Amino acid sequence: MGSSLWLWVGFNPFVLGLLALDLGVFHRRAHAISKKEALVGSLFWIALSLLFNLRVWRFRGGGNR
C-alpha cells in the first residue's frame, strides 16, 4: 500500500507537467491546426501512453504470474 501511494503521488505531477507542456509549449500561439499537425500530436500522445502502459505492465510482472 505504501509504495502504491508514492506511485500516485509521482504520477499526478507527471501528468500535470505533461499537460502544462502541451498547453504552454506546444500550443503557445493561436492558429488553425492542420490535419497533419493533429495527426502528429495524436500519435505522440498515443505513443507516450503506450510506453507508460508497457512500463506499468513490466513493473507489475509482465504476465509472469
N, C-alpha and C positions, 0 to 999 in steps of 0.2 A: 504494500500500500504506500509506503513512504517514497519509494523510487517512482511510483506512478504519479504521485503528486508533483514531484520535481520535473517529470516529463511534461506535464501540463503547464507548469509554471514556465518552462522554457519554450514550449510550443506557442503559447499565446503571444509573447513579444516577437517571436519569429514571424508569425502570421501578420501581426500589426506592422512590423518592419517591411514585409513584402508589400502590404497594402500602401504604406507610405511611399515605397519605391515606385510602385505602379502609378499612383496618383501624382506624386511630386516630381518624378523624374521622367517617366515615360510619356506622361500626358501633360507636360508643362504648358504647352501652347495649345490654344483652342483652334481646332481645324477639323475639317471633314475627314473622317477616317476612311481610307480606301479599303477595298476588299483584300488586297494583298497585305496591307498593314494589319488588318483584323485577323487574317489567317495566320500570319507570323506570330502575332501576340497570343492568339489562342493556342497555337502549337507550343509556344514557350511555356505557358502556364500548365498545359496538359502534360508536357514532358516533365516539368518540375513536380507535379502531383504524382505522376507515375514513379519517379525516383523516390519521392517520400514514401509512397506505399511499398516499394521494394525494400526500403530501409526498415520500415516497420515489420514487414514480413520476415526479413532476415533476423531482426532483433528478437522477434517472438519465436524463433526456432526454425523458420523456413520449411515447415512441413515435416520436420524430423521428429514426429511425436509418436 
